Amino acid sequence: MKKKMRNLMLLCFILLMNIGVFGYLSYINRELEIDSILLKEYDNEKNSYTVEIKTKKHFLDFLENKPNCVATLEEEIVTSPLNKNKCLLTLPVNKNFQITIKSNNKESAIYNLDDYINNILDFSFEYSTIYLLVGEESNIEFSDVLINPDDVDYQFTSTDSSVVTVENGILKGIKPGSSFITSSLVEESLEVVVTDLLNFPTYQKQYKPHLPCNYYSEEQANLLDEILAYRITKAGYQTRAAAIEAARFLTLSFPYRIPYFYENGRVHESGINYADGEGRYYKHGLYLHESKFNDIKASFNGPAIWGCPLTNWETDPQFGYYPGMKKPNGLDCSGFVSWVLKNAGFDPGDIGAGETEYPHQLTDLGEYTPLTVSLIDDGTVKVGDLVNYWGHIGIIVGIAGENIYVAESLQNFGGVITRLYSKYTISQTFNHVVLMDDYYKNDGNYTIMW
């Protein structure tokens, strides 16, 4: 009996020894294999991402000399010790590392990160909604963060190609409506709204027709406000470019002429004829629908939206202005420039262009300088600067060689227009330029011509 027990114990010992030797030999000879590679975190501020690497488990992994996870890119090496079959590697973006497991003289096969992790760490369109005119083209603007720095072909598509088409990353507006731009590689989508409510910005020698009364629906008026805000944001809110864009929008892109209307009053601390939206409209957006009456602070003879009859109290028979006569509401010269600056993101106040009854003027906003041809020639005068003679003000919206384009509002123009001057006639017409560098502070994405 005892002999059988000894034989059994001996047999068990031999079996265990064989298992141990076999296991040890299996351990030292086994292949180092990765089970999974997972993205754990993307850190936008540090411009890095962290991956978790798991190896296939082995029953002798309690032994010393645990493997290391190694990320290699040419001479750049990042390592992390394996702990319970896991390790974390933090890597810089836009670098395509290769992953291996190393232990003593052993090394696993090479694993490419993009075989396991989505190459696109982060993606966003520049805007959630953009606006195109019928026939207008635009690049798809987006930002992305990639593991592999090679360009990604997102193969963008339009959900309604009858409204917007996409070809080689270029959008084109086909007809009024809305469509979404998508890609199978990302979750985000871009809404594109196409409209025919505006024109491509062009200078016209023939004045545009006056805005009819109650011409736009509330939906159309809101859409025009959205497009104006989008264009100003794209130009750079609170920059020189934003002021230029607002002035070009109303005089070049908007299809109708906002009438000239002598102010019935201003929303101004002086309290002189305190009125709002009568010859002036010191608000964001356009004054095209009666829903805007909710924002009017005080009225003298209104309210009346642009283009609709309003009682005039000024005497100017040459241009048909008689006290008590109805004229289409619109903007006077300083009302237009104040509206431009307000919509560009500035707040100069509802102020004038040289009338002594008000304590502050638009001419106080910048460096008030006599206008000469030499200031134009040497580049001192820029697009976005204001031009002035006593009682009148405009804003420069384009410079092309000898030609200077000024957006302004006067009775003899019948309202708000862009007018062409040579550099000689502008110096003879306007006495001063208001240099606006210190006021705008930033140029934004401005162009000298549209």
C-alpha positions as CSV (number, residue, x, y, z in Angstrom):
1,M,0.0,0.0,0.0
2,K,2.8,2.4,1.0
3,K,4.7,1.3,-2.1
4,K,1.7,2.2,-4.3
5,M,1.4,5.6,-2.6
6,R,5.1,6.3,-3.2
7,N,4.8,5.3,-6.8
8,L,1.7,7.5,-7.2
9,M,3.4,10.4,-5.6
10,L,6.5,9.9,-7.8
11,L,4.3,9.7,-10.8
12,C,2.6,13.0,-9.9
13,F,6.0,14.6,-9.2
14,I,7.3,13.5,-12.6
15,L,4.1,14.7,-14.2
16,L,4.3,18.1,-12.5
17,M,8.0,18.4,-13.5
18,N,7.1,17.7,-17.1
19,I,4.3,20.2,-17.0
20,G,6.6,22.8,-15.4
21,V,9.4,22.1,-17.9
22,F,6.9,22.1,-20.8
23,G,5.3,25.3,-19.5
24,Y,8.6,27.0,-19.0
25,L,9.8,26.0,-22.4
26,S,6.5,27.2,-23.8
27,Y,6.9,30.5,-22.0
28,I,10.5,31.2,-23.2
29,N,9.6,30.0,-26.7
30,R,6.1,31.5,-27.0
31,E,5.2,34.2,-29.5
32,L,4.6,37.6,-28.0
33,E,1.2,38.6,-29.4
34,I,-1.1,41.6,-29.0
35,D,-4.7,40.9,-28.3
36,S,-6.1,44.5,-28.8
37,I,-5.2,48.1,-29.3
38,L,-7.8,50.6,-28.2
39,L,-8.0,54.4,-28.2
40,K,-8.4,55.6,-24.6
41,E,-8.1,59.3,-24.8
42,Y,-7.4,62.2,-27.2
43,D,-6.0,65.4,-25.5
44,N,-6.6,68.4,-27.7
45,E,-4.6,70.7,-25.5
46,K,-1.5,68.5,-25.4
47,N,-2.0,67.4,-29.0
48,S,-1.6,63.8,-28.1
49,Y,-3.6,60.6,-27.7
50,T,-3.3,57.5,-25.5
51,V,-3.8,53.9,-26.6
52,E,-4.3,50.9,-24.4
53,I,-2.5,47.7,-25.5
54,K,-3.5,44.3,-24.3
55,T,-1.5,41.2,-24.8
56,K,-2.7,37.6,-24.9
57,K,-2.6,36.1,-21.4
58,H,-0.3,33.4,-20.4
59,F,-0.4,31.4,-17.1
60,L,3.3,32.1,-16.4
61,D,3.0,35.9,-16.8
62,F,3.8,36.2,-13.0
63,L,7.5,35.6,-13.9
64,E,9.9,38.5,-13.9
65,N,11.2,40.2,-17.0
66,K,7.7,41.3,-18.1
67,P,7.5,42.6,-21.7
68,N,7.4,46.3,-22.6
69,C,5.1,48.0,-25.1
70,V,7.1,49.9,-27.6
71,A,6.0,52.5,-30.2
72,T,8.5,53.3,-32.8
73,L,8.7,56.0,-35.5
74,E,12.2,56.2,-37.1
75,E,14.4,57.2,-34.2
76,E,11.5,58.3,-31.9
77,I,10.6,55.6,-29.4
78,V,7.9,55.6,-26.7
79,T,7.8,52.7,-24.2
80,S,5.5,51.6,-21.4
81,P,5.8,48.5,-19.1
82,L,3.2,45.8,-19.3
83,N,1.1,45.5,-16.1
84,K,-1.5,42.7,-15.9
85,N,-1.3,42.3,-19.7
86,K,-2.0,46.0,-20.3
87,C,0.0,49.1,-21.0
88,L,-0.7,52.7,-21.9
89,L,1.2,54.6,-24.5
90,T,0.7,58.4,-25.0
91,L,1.7,59.5,-28.5
92,P,1.8,62.8,-30.4
93,V,-0.7,63.2,-33.2
94,N,0.0,63.1,-36.9
95,K,2.7,60.5,-36.5
96,N,2.1,57.0,-37.6
97,F,3.8,54.8,-35.0
98,Q,4.3,51.1,-35.2
99,I,3.7,49.0,-32.1
100,T,5.7,46.0,-30.9
101,I,6.1,44.0,-27.7
102,K,9.6,43.4,-26.5
103,S,10.9,41.1,-23.7
104,N,14.6,40.4,-23.3
105,N,15.7,39.2,-26.8
106,K,12.2,38.5,-28.0
107,E,10.1,40.8,-30.1
108,S,6.6,40.5,-31.4
109,A,5.4,41.1,-34.9
110,I,4.8,44.7,-35.9
111,Y,1.3,46.1,-35.5
112,N,0.2,49.2,-37.4
113,L,-2.0,51.5,-35.3
114,D,-4.3,52.4,-38.1
115,D,-5.3,48.7,-38.4
116,Y,-6.8,49.0,-34.9
117,I,-7.7,52.6,-34.3
118,N,-9.8,55.0,-36.4
119,N,-7.2,57.3,-38.1
120,I,-9.5,60.3,-37.5
121,L,-9.1,61.3,-33.9
122,D,-11.1,64.5,-34.2
123,F,-13.2,66.2,-36.9
124,S,-15.4,69.3,-37.2
125,F,-16.8,71.4,-39.9
126,E,-15.7,75.1,-39.6
127,Y,-19.4,76.1,-39.5
128,S,-22.5,74.1,-38.7
129,T,-24.4,75.9,-41.5
130,I,-23.1,77.8,-44.5
131,Y,-25.0,79.9,-47.1
132,L,-24.4,79.9,-50.9
133,L,-26.0,81.8,-53.7
134,V,-27.4,80.0,-56.7
135,G,-24.3,79.3,-58.9
136,E,-21.8,80.1,-56.1
137,E,-19.0,77.7,-55.3
138,S,-17.1,77.2,-52.0
139,N,-14.6,74.9,-50.5
140,I,-15.7,72.5,-47.7
141,E,-14.0,74.0,-44.7
142,F,-13.2,71.6,-41.8
143,S,-10.4,70.7,-39.3
144,D,-9.3,67.2,-38.4
145,V,-6.7,65.5,-36.3
146,L,-5.2,62.3,-37.7
147,I,-3.0,59.5,-36.4
148,N,-1.6,58.9,-39.9
149,P,-0.7,62.3,-41.3
150,D,-1.5,61.3,-44.9
151,D,-4.6,63.1,-46.3
152,V,-7.9,61.4,-45.9
153,D,-10.4,61.2,-48.8
154,Y,-13.6,61.9,-47.0
155,Q,-15.7,61.4,-50.2
156,F,-18.3,64.0,-49.1
157,T,-21.7,63.7,-50.6
158,S,-24.8,65.8,-50.7
159,T,-28.2,64.5,-49.4
160,D,-29.9,66.6,-52.2
161,S,-27.7,67.1,-55.2
162,S,-30.5,69.1,-56.9
163,V,-29.8,71.8,-54.3
164,V,-26.1,71.4,-53.7
165,T,-23.5,69.4,-55.6
166,V,-20.1,68.2,-54.3
167,E,-17.2,67.6,-56.6
168,N,-13.5,67.3,-55.5
169,G,-14.4,68.9,-52.2
170,I,-16.1,71.9,-53.9
171,L,-19.7,72.8,-53.2
172,K,-21.9,74.5,-55.7
173,G,-25.3,76.0,-55.1
174,I,-27.8,74.8,-57.7
175,K,-31.3,76.0,-56.6
176,P,-32.8,77.5,-53.4
177,G,-33.2,75.0,-50.6
178,S,-31.2,73.1,-48.0
179,S,-29.0,70.0,-48.2
180,F,-26.6,68.3,-45.8
181,I,-23.0,67.3,-46.6
182,T,-21.9,64.0,-45.1
183,S,-19.1,61.5,-45.1
184,S,-19.2,57.8,-44.1
185,L,-16.0,58.4,-42.2
186,V,-17.4,61.0,-39.7
187,E,-20.6,61.5,-37.8
188,E,-20.8,65.3,-38.3
189,S,-22.8,66.8,-41.1
190,L,-22.8,70.3,-42.7
191,E,-26.0,72.1,-43.6
192,V,-25.8,74.1,-46.8
193,V,-28.6,76.7,-47.5
194,V,-28.8,77.9,-51.0
195,T,-30.6,81.2,-51.7
196,D,-31.5,83.5,-54.6
197,L,-32.4,86.4,-52.3
198,L,-29.0,88.1,-52.9
199,N,-26.8,88.9,-55.8
200,F,-23.2,88.4,-56.4
201,P,-21.5,91.6,-55.2
202,T,-21.1,93.9,-58.2
203,Y,-20.8,97.6,-58.8
204,Q,-23.7,99.1,-60.8
205,K,-23.7,102.5,-62.4
206,Q,-27.4,102.4,-62.7
207,Y,-29.0,102.7,-59.2
208,K,-30.9,99.6,-58.0
209,P,-34.6,99.9,-57.5
210,H,-35.9,101.1,-54.2
211,L,-37.0,98.5,-51.7
212,P,-40.8,98.0,-51.9
213,C,-42.8,98.2,-48.7
214,N,-43.4,94.8,-47.0
215,Y,-41.6,93.0,-49.7
216,Y,-40.1,90.2,-47.6
217,S,-41.8,87.5,-45.5
218,E,-40.7,87.0,-42.0
219,E,-38.9,83.8,-43.0
220,Q,-37.1,85.5,-45.8
221,A,-36.1,88.4,-43.6
222,N,-34.8,86.0,-40.9
223,L,-32.8,84.2,-43.6
224,L,-31.2,87.4,-44.8
225,D,-30.2,88.2,-41.2
226,E,-28.6,84.8,-40.9
227,I,-26.6,85.2,-44.1
228,L,-25.4,88.6,-43.0
229,A,-24.3,87.3,-39.6
230,Y,-22.6,84.3,-41.3
231,R,-20.6,86.5,-43.7
232,I,-19.5,88.8,-41.0
233,T,-18.4,85.9,-38.8
234,K,-16.5,84.5,-41.7
235,A,-14.8,87.8,-42.4
236,G,-13.9,88.1,-38.7
237,Y,-16.3,89.5,-36.1
238,Q,-15.1,92.9,-34.7
239,T,-12.5,93.4,-37.4
240,R,-12.0,95.8,-40.3
241,A,-13.1,93.0,-42.7
242,A,-16.5,92.7,-40.8
243,A,-17.3,96.4,-41.4
244,I,-16.4,96.1,-45.0
245,E,-18.6,93.0,-45.4
246,A,-21.6,94.7,-43.8
247,A,-21.3,97.7,-46.1
248,R,-20.8,95.5,-49.2
249,F,-23.7,93.3,-48.2
250,L,-26.2,96.2,-48.1
251,T,-24.9,98.1,-51.1
252,L,-23.6,95.4,-53.5
253,S,-25.3,92.1,-52.6
254,F,-28.7,93.2,-51.4
255,P,-30.8,93.6,-54.6
256,Y,-32.7,96.7,-53.5
257,R,-31.7,100.2,-52.6
258,I,-32.5,101.2,-49.0
259,P,-34.1,104.7,-49.3
260,Y,-32.6,107.9,-47.9
261,F,-34.6,109.2,-45.0
262,Y,-33.8,112.2,-42.8
263,E,-33.6,111.0,-39.2
264,N,-36.6,111.7,-37.0
265,G,-34.3,111.1,-34.0
266,R,-31.6,108.9,-32.6
267,V,-31.3,106.4,-29.7
268,H,-28.7,108.6,-28.1
269,E,-27.9,109.7,-24.5
270,S,-28.4,113.3,-25.5
271,G,-32.2,112.6,-25.7
272,I,-32.7,114.9,-28.7
273,N,-35.7,113.7,-30.6
274,Y,-35.4,110.2,-29.0
275,A,-36.6,107.7,-31.7
276,D,-35.6,104.4,-33.0
277,G,-35.7,103.0,-36.6
278,E,-36.8,106.2,-38.2
279,G,-34.0,107.2,-40.7
280,R,-31.6,105.1,-38.5
281,Y,-31.7,101.5,-37.4
282,Y,-29.1,100.9,-34.7
283,K,-29.7,97.1,-34.4
284,H,-28.2,93.8,-35.6
285,G,-29.7,92.6,-38.9
286,L,-31.9,94.2,-41.5
287,Y,-35.1,96.1,-40.9
288,L,-37.3,94.2,-43.3
289,H,-40.3,92.8,-41.4
290,E,-42.7,94.1,-38.8
291,S,-41.6,91.4,-36.4
292,K,-38.6,93.8,-35.8
293,F,-41.0,96.3,-34.1
294,N,-40.6,94.2,-30.9
295,D,-37.0,95.5,-30.7
296,I,-37.9,99.2,-31.2
297,K,-37.3,101.3,-28.1
298,A,-39.2,104.4,-28.9
299,S,-41.0,105.9,-31.9
300,F,-41.7,109.5,-33.0
301,N,-43.8,108.9,-36.1
302,G,-43.3,105.1,-36.7
303,P,-42.6,102.4,-36.5
304,A,-42.1,101.6,-40.2
305,I,-39.7,99.1,-41.7
306,W,-37.4,100.0,-44.5
307,G,-39.3,100.9,-47.7
308,C,-42.6,101.7,-46.0
309,P,-44.1,105.2,-45.6
310,L,-43.0,107.3,-42.7
311,T,-43.7,111.0,-41.9
312,N,-40.8,113.2,-42.8
313,W,-40.2,116.5,-41.0
314,E,-37.3,117.9,-42.9
315,T,-37.5,120.6,-45.6
316,D,-35.6,119.8,-48.8
317,P,-37.8,120.6,-51.8
318,Q,-35.0,119.8,-54.3
319,F,-35.3,116.1,-53.5
320,G,-39.0,116.1,-52.6
321,Y,-38.8,116.4,-48.8
322,Y,-41.6,118.5,-47.2
323,P,-42.6,118.5,-43.5
324,G,-45.5,116.2,-42.8
325,M,-45.0,114.3,-46.1
326,K,-44.7,110.5,-46.2
327,K,-41.5,109.1,-47.6
328,P,-40.2,105.5,-47.6
329,N,-38.2,104.8,-44.4
330,G,-34.5,104.1,-44.7
331,L,-31.1,105.4,-43.6
332,D,-29.3,108.7,-43.6
333,C,-25.5,108.8,-44.1
334,S,-24.4,108.4,-40.5
335,G,-27.3,106.0,-39.8
336,F,-25.9,103.7,-42.5
337,V,-22.3,103.9,-41.2
338,S,-23.5,103.4,-37.6
339,W,-25.5,100.3,-38.8
340,V,-22.4,99.0,-40.6
341,L,-20.2,99.3,-37.4
342,K,-22.9,97.9,-35.2
343,N,-23.4,94.8,-37.3
344,A,-19.6,94.3,-37.6
345,G,-19.5,93.9,-33.8
346,F,-18.6,97.4,-32.7
347,D,-20.7,99.8,-30.6
348,P,-19.9,103.4,-31.5
349,G,-23.3,104.6,-30.4
350,D,-26.0,106.1,-32.5
351,I,-24.0,109.1,-33.4
352,G,-23.7,111.5,-36.4
353,A,-21.3,112.9,-38.9
354,G,-20.6,116.5,-37.9
355,E,-23.8,118.0,-36.5
356,T,-22.8,120.2,-33.5
357,E,-25.9,119.4,-31.5
358,Y,-24.5,116.0,-30.6
359,P,-21.4,115.6,-28.4
360,H,-19.8,112.7,-30.2
361,Q,-19.4,112.0,-33.9
362,L,-18.2,109.1,-36.2
363,T,-15.3,111.4,-37.1
364,D,-14.0,110.9,-33.5
365,L,-13.6,107.2,-33.9
366,G,-10.2,107.2,-35.6
367,E,-7.4,109.5,-36.8
368,Y,-9.2,112.5,-38.4
369,T,-6.9,113.4,-41.2
370,P,-7.1,115.7,-44.3
371,L,-7.7,113.5,-47.3
372,T,-5.0,113.8,-50.0
373,V,-4.0,111.8,-53.1
374,S,-0.6,111.0,-51.5
375,L,-2.3,109.3,-48.6
376,I,-4.1,107.0,-51.1
377,D,-1.0,106.4,-53.1
378,D,1.2,105.4,-50.2
379,G,-1.4,103.0,-48.8
380,T,-2.3,105.0,-45.7
381,V,-5.9,105.1,-46.7
382,K,-7.4,101.6,-46.6
383,V,-10.6,99.8,-47.4
384,G,-12.8,100.2,-44.3
385,D,-11.7,103.7,-43.5
386,L,-14.4,106.5,-43.3
387,V,-14.5,109.5,-45.5
388,N,-16.1,112.8,-44.4
389,Y,-17.1,116.3,-45.3
390,W,-19.1,118.4,-42.8
391,G,-22.4,116.7,-42.2
392,H,-21.8,113.6,-44.4
393,I,-19.9,110.4,-44.0
394,G,-19.3,107.2,-46.0
395,I,-17.1,104.1,-45.8
396,I,-14.6,102.9,-48.4
397,V,-15.5,99.4,-49.6
398,G,-13.0,98.9,-52.5
399,I,-9.8,100.2,-53.9
400,A,-8.7,99.2,-57.4
401,G,-5.8,101.1,-58.9
402,E,-7.1,104.7,-59.6
403,N,-10.6,103.8,-58.5
404,I,-12.0,104.2,-55.0
405,Y,-15.5,102.8,-54.1
406,V,-17.4,104.5,-51.3
407,A,-20.6,103.2,-49.7
408,E,-22.8,106.1,-48.6
409,S,-26.3,107.4,-48.4
410,L,-27.4,110.8,-49.6
411,Q,-30.6,112.4,-50.9
412,N,-29.4,112.9,-54.4
413,F,-28.4,109.2,-54.5
414,G,-31.9,108.3,-53.4
415,G,-30.5,106.1,-50.6
416,V,-27.7,103.7,-49.8
417,I,-25.4,102.9,-52.7
418,T,-21.8,102.2,-53.6
419,R,-20.3,105.1,-55.6
420,L,-17.2,105.1,-57.8
421,Y,-14.6,107.9,-57.4
422,S,-11.2,108.4,-58.9
423,K,-8.5,109.1,-56.3
424,Y,-8.5,112.7,-57.5
425,T,-12.3,113.2,-57.3
426,I,-12.6,111.6,-53.9
427,S,-9.9,114.0,-52.5
428,Q,-11.9,116.9,-54.0
429,T,-15.3,115.6,-52.7
430,F,-14.3,114.6,-49.2
431,N,-12.2,116.8,-46.9
432,H,-11.1,114.2,-44.4
433,V,-10.5,110.5,-44.0
434,V,-11.0,108.8,-40.6
435,L,-8.1,106.3,-40.4
436,M,-9.6,103.3,-38.4
437,D,-6.6,101.1,-37.6
438,D,-6.7,101.9,-33.9
439,Y,-10.5,101.4,-33.8
440,Y,-10.7,98.1,-35.6
441,K,-7.5,96.8,-34.1
442,N,-7.7,93.6,-36.2
443,D,-8.0,93.5,-40.0
444,G,-9.7,90.1,-40.2
445,N,-10.0,88.4,-43.6
446,Y,-10.5,91.6,-45.6
447,T,-9.9,92.1,-49.3
448,I,-9.4,95.4,-51.1
449,M,-12.0,94.4,-53.7
450,W,-14.9,92.1,-53.6
